[in-house]
Amino acid sequence: MINKRLLIKHLLAHNDENSFYDKKRKIDISHKEGKAKFLKHICALSNSNPKNNSYIVIGVDDEDNNIIGVDFFDDSKIQNLINAYLSNPPIVQYENIPFPHLPDDKVVGLVTIRPIGKITSLRKNIWKYYGGSVFFRDGSMSMPKVFDIEIKDINSKIVEAIENNAQNNIEHTLNGVFDFMKKRQDYNPQYKVFKEYFVVCWAGQKKVVKEETFFSRVDIELVNEQVRLFFSILDEVSISFDDDYFKIVEYVNLGLQNNYKYYPLEETIIRFENNANYLIETTLLFQPPQFDKKTLHHIYNSNNTLLEKLKKGLSLTKHEELDLRNLPATYLICYLNLFHEAIDKLNEAKPYLKNHSEEVYGLFKESIRILRKVKYS
C-alpha cells in the first residue's frame, strides 16, 4: 500500500520534472486553454511511459519545490473528460493529499496516470491543439511528435523504486489516525478498520432534517494512503458503511420561493477487498428538478435585472440582497430547465459576485461545481 504523502515527497526530493513526473502550481480545467494543457500533459506522460505509472503533483512552487497547496478538487468526473478528448485514454485518478503544515482548506493534488499500452492522441480539436495530435515528454516539456518508432521503456525501474520507498507502515497509519482525531475534535471524529487493514477516519457537523441525518463540513480520510475526501459547509451528505464499504451520498438543496428539497447529487463508495486493495467508485444520481416555466421566466428576468444593477455598481435593497444569494442556484435551475442562456449569465456574473461578498461567491462556486459534475457525466 503506497503512502501518497511519502510518494509526493520522494518525487519532489529526487526528481526534476521529467518523462514520468510533472509538477504544477495549479491547474484550471474550467476553460478551454486550461483543459487543453491538462489533456496535453496527460497524453504526453501516458505515451512516454508505456509500462509504469506517471504522476503530476499540483500545489508546488516551480522555483523551490515548496509545497504551497491548492484548493480541494472534487471533480470525480475527470476520467469522463479524459475519455471524451483522448483516444486510447489512460486510467487517470486525481487524489487530494493533506499535509500537516498546510491550512485545513488546502491539499496537494496527485494525478496518477496508468497507461493501457497503446498510443494516446487527441480525439478532437481543443484550443490550439488539433485532433489526432500525439504528445510525448521531452525532458520537462510535453511536445507534439510524429510517432514512427517503438516507445522505449526507460522509467519502470525508477518508478518502481520510488513507489517501493513510499510503502506504508503501522507507525505512519497510527500517526495519521491520531492526527485526524486531534485535529477534528470539533465534530465528533470517528474511525473504523476495514478488512483488518484499512483505516477510515471521518468527522462532520450533524443535522437532522425530517428524521434523516445529514452532515456538512465533512472530512473523510483513508489514512493508509493519506487520501482525503472533503465536503464544505455548503454540502449535505449522508454516511453509511458495513464491513466491506464506506458510502457517502451528497445532496443538493434546491428550490424556488422558499420551497426547497434535498436532491441526491452523487454517490461515492470506497470498496475494500480482502487482498489489501480498495476501489473508489463515484456515480452521479442527480435528476434535475422541473419547475413551472412561467415562474422560471419571472425569476430569470429578475436575476438579469439584478445582474445589471451589480454591473452599474448600484446599491441593493435588503430584499435584493436576499435574491442575490439565490441568484447562482436559480440561474442553475433555469439552465437545467432548458434556459440555455442562463449559464452564460451565471458566468457573466462571476466577477461581480466575487467582488460583492465571499459568501455569495461561495454560492456561485457551489453552483458551478454541480454543473461540472452533471456536464461530464
DODREN-798917 format. One line per field, with one value per residue (C-alpha): residue number from 0; x, y, z. Coordinates in nm, 3 decimals. Each point is the difference from the previous one (the first is absolute). Example, Ala and Ser with C-alpha at 12.3 -4.5 7.8 and 13.67 -1.06 7.14 Angstrom:
% residues 2
seq	0, 1
u	1.230, 0.137
v	-0.450, 0.344
w	0.780, -0.066
This chain:
% residues 377
seq	0, 1, 2, 3, 4, 5, 6, 7, 8, 9, 10, 11, 12, 13, 14, 15, 16, 17, 18, 19, 20, 21, 22, 23, 24, 25, 26, 27, 28, 29, 30, 31, 32, 33, 34, 35, 36, 37, 38, 39, 40, 41, 42, 43, 44, 45, 46, 47, 48, 49, 50, 51, 52, 53, 54, 55, 56, 57, 58, 59, 60, 61, 62, 63, 64, 65, 66, 67, 68, 69, 70, 71, 72, 73, 74, 75, 76, 77, 78, 79, 80, 81, 82, 83, 84, 85, 86, 87, 88, 89, 90, 91, 92, 93, 94, 95, 96, 97, 98, 99, 100, 101, 102, 103, 104, 105, 106, 107, 108, 109, 110, 111, 112, 113, 114, 115, 116, 117, 118, 119, 120, 121, 122, 123, 124, 125, 126, 127, 128, 129, 130, 131, 132, 133, 134, 135, 136, 137, 138, 139, 140, 141, 142, 143, 144, 145, 146, 147, 148, 149, 150, 151, 152, 153, 154, 155, 156, 157, 158, 159, 160, 161, 162, 163, 164, 165, 166, 167, 168, 169, 170, 171, 172, 173, 174, 175, 176, 177, 178, 179, 180, 181, 182, 183, 184, 185, 186, 187, 188, 189, 190, 191, 192, 193, 194, 195, 196, 197, 198, 199, 200, 201, 202, 203, 204, 205, 206, 207, 208, 209, 210, 211, 212, 213, 214, 215, 216, 217, 218, 219, 220, 221, 222, 223, 224, 225, 226, 227, 228, 229, 230, 231, 232, 233, 234, 235, 236, 237, 238, 239, 240, 241, 242, 243, 244, 245, 246, 247, 248, 249, 250, 251, 252, 253, 254, 255, 256, 257, 258, 259, 260, 261, 262, 263, 264, 265, 266, 267, 268, 269, 270, 271, 272, 273, 274, 275, 276, 277, 278, 279, 280, 281, 282, 283, 284, 285, 286, 287, 288, 289, 290, 291, 292, 293, 294, 295, 296, 297, 298, 299, 300, 301, 302, 303, 304, 305, 306, 307, 308, 309, 310, 311, 312, 313, 314, 315, 316, 317, 318, 319, 320, 321, 322, 323, 324, 325, 326, 327, 328, 329, 330, 331, 332, 333, 334, 335, 336, 337, 338, 339, 340, 341, 342, 343, 344, 345, 346, 347, 348, 349, 350, 351, 352, 353, 354, 355, 356, 357, 358, 359, 360, 361, 362, 363, 364, 365, 366, 367, 368, 369, 370, 371, 372, 373, 374, 375, 376
u	0.000, 0.155, 0.007, -0.088, 0.154, 0.333, -0.030, -0.036, 0.298, 0.214, -0.106, 0.085, 0.325, 0.164, -0.127, -0.016, -0.295, 0.059, -0.171, -0.195, -0.059, -0.128, -0.086, -0.236, -0.080, -0.365, -0.224, -0.324, -0.223, -0.294, 0.097, 0.128, 0.364, 0.048, -0.188, 0.208, 0.333, -0.103, -0.102, 0.329, 0.200, -0.210, 0.049, 0.377, 0.063, -0.206, 0.184, 0.343, -0.057, -0.167, 0.069, -0.007, -0.196, 0.063, -0.083, -0.096, 0.037, -0.214, 0.053, 0.378, 0.203, 0.197, 0.308, 0.083, -0.229, -0.175, -0.334, -0.255, -0.317, -0.311, -0.373, -0.169, -0.088, -0.304, -0.048, -0.073, -0.088, 0.355, 0.020, -0.308, 0.186, 0.303, -0.219, -0.182, 0.314, 0.264, 0.020, 0.135, -0.040, 0.211, -0.159, 0.030, -0.063, 0.004, 0.051, 0.007, 0.291, 0.010, 0.332, 0.032, 0.148, -0.274, -0.322, -0.306, -0.141, 0.318, 0.128, 0.250, -0.154, 0.145, -0.089, 0.092, 0.009, -0.013, 0.058, -0.185, 0.286, -0.125, 0.090, -0.219, -0.101, -0.245, -0.338, -0.115, 0.108, 0.028, 0.142, 0.306, 0.061, -0.133, -0.181, 0.240, 0.298, 0.233, 0.209, 0.310, 0.219, 0.324, 0.174, -0.241, -0.205, -0.301, 0.062, -0.189, 0.187, -0.051, -0.010, 0.213, 0.218, -0.057, -0.038, 0.282, -0.073, 0.268, -0.182, -0.154, 0.286, 0.024, -0.375, -0.010, 0.278, -0.178, -0.329, 0.171, 0.161, -0.345, -0.156, -0.210, 0.074, -0.187, 0.175, -0.117, -0.352, -0.027, 0.145, -0.258, -0.287, 0.123, 0.054, -0.353, -0.171, 0.185, -0.057, -0.375, -0.104, -0.258, -0.231, 0.008, 0.275, -0.040, 0.196, -0.060, 0.236, -0.095, 0.131, 0.243, 0.215, -0.162, -0.083, -0.259, -0.040, -0.287, -0.160, -0.278, -0.260, -0.320, -0.347, -0.332, -0.267, -0.334, 0.154, 0.283, 0.359, 0.228, 0.352, 0.180, 0.359, 0.098, 0.357, 0.057, 0.349, 0.121, 0.294, 0.209, 0.048, -0.062, -0.283, -0.251, -0.363, -0.144, -0.346, -0.041, -0.241, -0.225, -0.022, -0.243, 0.096, -0.118, 0.248, -0.048, 0.232, 0.033, 0.302, 0.066, -0.071, -0.025, -0.269, -0.058, -0.305, 0.016, -0.320, -0.082, -0.271, -0.180, -0.331, -0.189, -0.192, 0.095, -0.113, 0.322, 0.070, 0.304, 0.099, 0.264, 0.294, 0.273, 0.087, 0.359, 0.081, 0.338, 0.002, 0.254, 0.125, 0.166, 0.323, 0.090, -0.142, -0.272, -0.207, -0.175, -0.313, -0.200, -0.346, -0.205, -0.353, -0.130, -0.331, -0.064, -0.315, -0.259, -0.194, -0.278, 0.135, -0.190, 0.147, 0.346, -0.038, -0.084, 0.299, 0.234, -0.096, 0.031, 0.350, 0.096, -0.123, 0.196, 0.314, -0.032, -0.014, 0.319, 0.172, -0.093, 0.117, -0.343, -0.086, -0.245, -0.303, -0.028, -0.239, 0.241, 0.285, -0.205, -0.073, 0.371, 0.080, -0.243, 0.121, 0.264, -0.235, -0.298, 0.208, 0.110, -0.362, -0.096, 0.282, -0.105, -0.350, 0.129, 0.059, 0.325, 0.115, -0.017, 0.346, 0.149, -0.166, 0.136, 0.355, -0.051, -0.092, 0.317, 0.223, -0.284, -0.095, 0.366, 0.032, -0.331, 0.071, 0.182, -0.329, -0.172, 0.310, 0.007, -0.358, 0.104, 0.284, -0.241, -0.235, 0.291, 0.121, -0.342, -0.011, 0.344, -0.097, -0.315, 0.177, 0.269, -0.238
v	0.000, 0.328, 0.291, 0.283, 0.270, -0.185, -0.057, 0.374, 0.074, -0.253, 0.142, 0.354, -0.091, -0.219, 0.107, 0.305, 0.006, -0.279, -0.254, -0.166, 0.291, 0.357, 0.263, 0.294, 0.293, -0.047, -0.121, 0.146, -0.212, 0.239, 0.161, -0.134, 0.106, -0.156, -0.311, -0.037, 0.037, -0.255, -0.250, 0.060, -0.090, -0.311, -0.110, 0.063, -0.176, -0.301, -0.036, 0.048, -0.270, -0.304, -0.240, 0.206, 0.267, 0.368, 0.279, 0.366, 0.174, 0.313, 0.269, 0.032, 0.314, -0.044, 0.185, -0.164, -0.307, 0.159, -0.170, 0.283, -0.204, 0.062, 0.004, -0.335, -0.135, -0.225, -0.055, -0.371, 0.007, 0.068, -0.342, 0.093, 0.310, -0.213, -0.251, 0.274, 0.164, -0.275, -0.312, -0.302, 0.195, -0.102, -0.063, 0.325, 0.055, 0.334, -0.018, 0.272, -0.058, 0.196, 0.123, 0.091, 0.346, 0.111, 0.174, -0.225, 0.131, -0.078, -0.332, -0.125, -0.144, -0.327, -0.115, -0.362, -0.103, -0.370, -0.077, -0.276, -0.092, 0.192, 0.335, 0.277, 0.291, 0.288, -0.119, 0.346, 0.363, 0.198, 0.351, 0.016, -0.376, -0.205, -0.331, -0.287, 0.170, -0.228, 0.140, -0.131, 0.129, 0.166, 0.059, 0.214, 0.103, -0.167, 0.024, -0.111, -0.266, -0.230, -0.355, -0.220, -0.195, -0.247, 0.159, -0.099, -0.092, 0.191, 0.094, -0.315, -0.080, 0.361, 0.030, -0.341, 0.107, 0.326, -0.182, -0.269, 0.267, 0.152, -0.315, 0.044, -0.134, -0.019, 0.309, 0.218, -0.140, 0.057, 0.350, 0.079, -0.119, 0.194, 0.317, -0.021, -0.067, 0.291, 0.247, -0.070, -0.006, 0.267, -0.244, -0.336, -0.177, -0.375, -0.279, -0.352, -0.278, -0.188, -0.345, 0.013, 0.241, 0.321, 0.281, 0.264, 0.309, 0.243, 0.296, 0.244, 0.240, -0.196, 0.121, -0.185, 0.096, -0.182, -0.295, -0.029, 0.064, 0.215, 0.128, 0.310, 0.118, -0.365, -0.130, -0.362, -0.143, -0.339, 0.010, -0.276, 0.207, 0.352, 0.035, 0.261, 0.064, 0.333, 0.156, 0.366, 0.179, 0.043, -0.374, -0.250, -0.368, -0.325, -0.263, -0.375, -0.300, -0.370, -0.232, 0.029, 0.360, 0.361, 0.196, 0.374, 0.141, 0.372, 0.204, 0.344, 0.217, 0.164, 0.176, 0.319, 0.246, -0.158, -0.345, -0.202, -0.371, -0.226, -0.166, -0.279, 0.129, -0.261, -0.325, -0.087, -0.350, -0.115, -0.380, -0.206, -0.336, -0.288, 0.031, 0.341, 0.187, 0.262, 0.173, 0.336, 0.003, 0.314, 0.002, 0.304, -0.026, 0.346, 0.042, 0.372, 0.130, 0.139, 0.319, 0.206, 0.186, 0.324, 0.015, -0.065, 0.276, 0.244, -0.106, -0.001, 0.356, 0.113, -0.150, 0.185, 0.328, -0.065, -0.077, 0.330, 0.187, -0.174, 0.095, 0.366, -0.004, 0.091, -0.075, -0.282, -0.004, -0.258, -0.205, 0.012, -0.114, -0.310, -0.055, 0.033, -0.293, -0.210, 0.127, -0.271, -0.286, 0.143, 0.063, -0.365, -0.116, 0.206, -0.158, -0.351, 0.088, 0.083, 0.375, -0.042, 0.361, -0.025, -0.159, 0.291, 0.243, -0.193, 0.015, 0.367, 0.063, -0.162, 0.310, 0.204, -0.271, -0.042, 0.371, 0.015, -0.245, -0.323, -0.170, 0.075, -0.101, -0.329, -0.066, 0.072, -0.254, -0.258, 0.040, -0.028, -0.314, -0.164, 0.099, -0.146, -0.333, -0.019, 0.112, -0.268, -0.284
w	0.000, -0.112, 0.242, -0.237, 0.220, 0.000, -0.375, -0.062, 0.224, -0.189, -0.336, 0.109, 0.175, -0.260, -0.337, -0.221, -0.237, -0.250, -0.220, 0.286, 0.235, -0.026, 0.259, -0.017, 0.222, -0.097, -0.283, -0.128, -0.222, 0.017, -0.333, -0.333, 0.032, 0.342, -0.104, -0.317, 0.183, 0.261, -0.271, -0.181, 0.311, 0.065, -0.361, 0.008, 0.331, -0.102, -0.332, 0.156, 0.263, -0.157, 0.289, 0.320, 0.181, -0.061, 0.241, 0.010, 0.338, 0.036, 0.261, -0.020, -0.067, -0.324, 0.124, 0.333, 0.024, 0.297, 0.073, -0.001, -0.059, -0.207, 0.064, 0.042, -0.345, -0.013, -0.370, 0.017, -0.370, -0.114, -0.166, -0.204, -0.122, -0.093, -0.184, -0.189, -0.141, -0.026, -0.215, 0.190, 0.324, 0.300, 0.339, 0.193, 0.370, 0.182, 0.377, 0.266, 0.239, 0.329, 0.142, 0.370, -0.059, -0.243, 0.109, 0.027, -0.329, -0.197, -0.133, -0.256, -0.315, -0.126, -0.351, -0.073, -0.367, -0.082, -0.371, -0.185, -0.235, -0.303, -0.152, 0.141, -0.223, -0.004, -0.122, -0.117, -0.019, 0.321, 0.036, -0.232, -0.009, -0.290, 0.014, -0.072, 0.169, 0.193, 0.286, 0.174, 0.281, -0.104, 0.333, 0.199, -0.305, -0.163, -0.374, -0.314, -0.193, -0.295, 0.131, -0.225, 0.241, 0.279, 0.342, 0.231, 0.360, 0.193, 0.319, 0.146, 0.239, 0.118, 0.063, 0.170, 0.239, 0.085, 0.065, 0.211, 0.217, 0.059, 0.146, 0.312, 0.347, 0.331, 0.140, -0.289, 0.031, 0.376, -0.028, -0.267, 0.219, 0.305, -0.206, -0.144, 0.334, 0.160, -0.283, -0.038, 0.365, -0.087, -0.186, 0.180, -0.198, -0.054, -0.164, -0.125, -0.110, -0.317, -0.095, 0.295, -0.200, -0.122, 0.241, -0.087, 0.221, -0.037, 0.175, -0.086, 0.127, 0.058, -0.097, 0.017, -0.258, 0.010, 0.185, -0.253, 0.109, -0.214, 0.054, -0.121, 0.039, -0.041, -0.004, -0.101, -0.017, -0.116, 0.238, -0.159, -0.314, 0.134, -0.251, 0.111, -0.092, 0.107, -0.001, 0.090, 0.230, -0.306, -0.064, 0.150, 0.002, 0.152, 0.121, 0.025, 0.015, 0.069, 0.016, -0.375, -0.098, 0.113, -0.188, -0.028, -0.178, -0.074, -0.023, -0.136, 0.152, -0.292, -0.039, -0.071, 0.215, 0.333, -0.116, 0.016, -0.020, 0.032, -0.329, -0.013, -0.200, 0.011, 0.174, 0.092, 0.124, 0.129, -0.041, 0.191, -0.119, 0.183, -0.200, 0.153, -0.298, -0.007, -0.264, 0.006, -0.219, -0.073, -0.155, -0.095, 0.138, -0.087, -0.179, -0.069, 0.170, -0.240, 0.076, -0.153, -0.303, 0.072, 0.349, -0.139, -0.260, 0.277, 0.212, -0.300, -0.094, 0.363, 0.015, -0.318, 0.148, 0.318, -0.202, -0.187, 0.332, 0.110, -0.325, 0.052, 0.360, 0.136, 0.362, 0.070, 0.227, 0.281, -0.212, -0.296, 0.225, 0.082, -0.369, -0.076, 0.231, -0.205, -0.338, -0.070, 0.092, -0.187, -0.313, 0.031, 0.033, -0.305, -0.200, 0.108, -0.121, -0.350, 0.042, -0.193, 0.038, 0.379, 0.021, -0.195, 0.239, 0.298, -0.137, -0.080, 0.363, 0.139, 0.045, 0.149, 0.248, 0.094, 0.072, 0.187, 0.283, 0.079, 0.095, -0.332, -0.195, 0.193, -0.110, -0.359, 0.022, 0.142, -0.298, -0.245, 0.178, -0.037, -0.365, -0.064, 0.155, -0.213, -0.318, 0.003, 0.075
